[in-house]
């Protein structure tokens, strides 16, 4: 059972905006064939909505590892996770961003968590990860880093 798990689904407005592909396809293809325009628009919408859904990254803290998208790091190699909301999150994603950081950010998820990487061999100084629950994610990372009773790692 993971300590924390979240899939960074697109917000509903992304799917609504993608629906504009249908009338756009009809306008482009109507002079040739109205049914072809409708079919193309529907297929484009299904392809875009499907790819947005299928490529939504998972962020997870489980089994002593922090996973963000395709990457994973042992929790003992992470520093203290710092949640950022609102203007602080905007700064983290913008002017405060280190170009070497590993990013799993989505434009439709505004808040982020900054997770320092304490591995000298890793070129990324920290991971910046989008989340809808920054305090819960940071608490899961920070809580899982602490040794458990009996000296077992988290």
RAGIJO-V492559 format. One record per backbone hydrogen bond with DSSP energy under -1.0 kcal/mol. CO is the residue of the C=O (numbers start at 0). NH is the residue of the N-H. If there is no record, write none. Layout:
co=CO nh=NH
co=CO nh=NH
This chain:
co=3 nh=60
co=5 nh=58
co=6 nh=8
co=10 nh=13
co=11 nh=15
co=12 nh=16
co=13 nh=17
co=16 nh=19
co=17 nh=20
co=18 nh=21
co=19 nh=23
co=20 nh=24
co=21 nh=25
co=22 nh=26
co=23 nh=27
co=24 nh=28
co=25 nh=29
co=28 nh=32
co=32 nh=36
co=33 nh=37
co=34 nh=38
co=35 nh=39
co=36 nh=40
co=37 nh=41
co=38 nh=42
co=39 nh=43
co=40 nh=44
co=41 nh=45
co=42 nh=46
co=43 nh=47
co=44 nh=48
co=45 nh=49
co=46 nh=50
co=47 nh=51
co=48 nh=52
co=49 nh=53
co=50 nh=54
co=52 nh=55
co=56 nh=7
co=57 nh=68
co=58 nh=5
co=59 nh=66
co=60 nh=2
co=60 nh=3
co=61 nh=64
co=63 nh=74
co=64 nh=61
co=65 nh=72
co=66 nh=59
co=67 nh=70
co=70 nh=67
co=72 nh=65
co=73 nh=76
co=74 nh=77
co=76 nh=117
co=81 nh=113
co=83 nh=111
co=84 nh=87
co=85 nh=89
co=86 nh=90
co=87 nh=91
co=88 nh=92
co=89 nh=93
co=90 nh=95
co=93 nh=96
co=97 nh=100
co=101 nh=127
co=103 nh=129
co=105 nh=108
co=110 nh=130
co=111 nh=83
co=112 nh=128
co=113 nh=81
co=114 nh=126
co=115 nh=78
co=118 nh=121
co=124 nh=116
co=125 nh=101
co=126 nh=114
co=127 nh=103
co=128 nh=112
co=132 nh=136
co=133 nh=137
co=134 nh=138
co=135 nh=139
co=136 nh=140
co=137 nh=141
co=138 nh=142
co=139 nh=143
co=140 nh=144
co=147 nh=150
co=151 nh=147
